[in-house]
Amino acid sequence: MMIAYRLQPVIIFLYLVPIFFANVDFGAKGEFFLRSHLIFYPLLIVILLQKNVLPLKKVTLIISLLLVILLIYLGDTFLNRPYYLASSFASTLLFFTYVIVTYFFFLFVKKYDCLQQFYDLFYRFIKVSLILVIASWGIHFSSGIYVLADDGYGLFRPHALLSEPSALSLFVSWFFIRSIRDKRPVDLLIALTCMSLSGSLILIIVTFSTFLFYLSLSLSASRRLVLYIAILAIVHFVVQAILDYSRIGVDYLDDPLIKLKAALEAIVYLGSEGYNPRLNTVLDLFRFMLENNRLYLGMGPLSDTYLPFSSIAGSASSLLFMLIFNFGILVGSVIIVILLYNLLKLPDKSDSSVLFICCVITTSLNSAQGMLVYQIMLLVMLYAKNKENTFFRPF
């Protein structure tokens, strides 16, 4: 027991490092993906197995199940797309690594009741990332050098050691809400500063959306639904105002509202007008599924990572569309129902509830860092399902 207690901060650290230390970016000079998960996660699995902190029966069951699924996936790939077998194997193996390490980590957290310690360290990792964003901006402002920032859209966009500015969305939104809840004005100022410096519209939308959702948690489910309808109505009028916005002689990249208008036009007119690469990726995804008659059942697990369905992106633009492409629109519809049900039934304003909101909204709009972000949602769902009778019970 004492060994396991001493291991707690080490285990949590090993789990979080690959999430927050993913990429070193020097703008136009290039970037370097650290891929630390390839070292830390196998090491984490070995430590947990060696220290005998996991229930052997559950571990054996989950590994056996995943191996069977792996064989089925590879069999489907070999029969239908043998020339993608190597890519399929690599993607599937990496995906299962994320799933296994998250499940093992969940068992560890559950057994030694160290969820609060996880959240505290999670908060510190986020704070370090946000401080790096501010420091990166300071370096650029004083010297013009790009450090831990990209030059997308011709702008300076800091993102610490994450993959891109929008990858901050989940972490800033949760940090923002927790700093308000715990009355930490300095941390709130740090979060607001990073939002203004990141240059990511997705980050701003996710943060304020999750904050509004957080405020609604004190309401009953029926009043919460009424509030959401009212918010949608307000969003409708705001969107209409942006679509009516015009400014002659201004370049697309020089005016954030023009850029936002182009993105909204693409959504309203389904890509025939405006410019929205995320939407175009989604349209390519559905077009590919229709051409191959796989709209309802999908293209097969992890297909979005190795099938060239789009010339714009190498994977689906969000978790929902990743699941739809892989498993079909039927599975996607079931997932939407489950998520909506649980969003209306969230039991409290705990860290788990707030993080679940942040995960749902972030992964619905964004795919930055992929499974390194998606696995956090899996962790929250596993723990909440185990601890709360009213949480994650769709039927």
Secondary structure, 3 states (H helix, E strand, C coil): CHHHHHHHHHHHHHHHHHHHCCEEEEHHHCEEECCCHHHHHHHHHHHHHHCCCCCHHHHHHHHHHHHHHHHHHHHHHHHHCHHHHHHHHHHHHHHHHHHHHHHHHHHHHHHHCCHHHHHHHHHHHHHHHHHHHHHHHHHHHHHCCCCCEECHHHCCEECCCCCCHHHHHHHHHHHHHHHHHCCCHHHHHHHHHHHHHHCCHHHHHHHHHHHHHHHHHHCCHHHHHHHHHHHHHHHHHHHHHHHCCCCCCCCHHHCHHHHHHHHHHHHHCCCCCCCCHHHHHHHHHHHHHHHCCCCCCCCCCCHHHCCCCCCCCCCCCCHHHHHHHHHCHHHHHHHHHHHHHHHHCCCCCCHHHHHHHHHHHHHHHCCCCCHHHHHHHHHHHHHHHHHCCCCCCCC
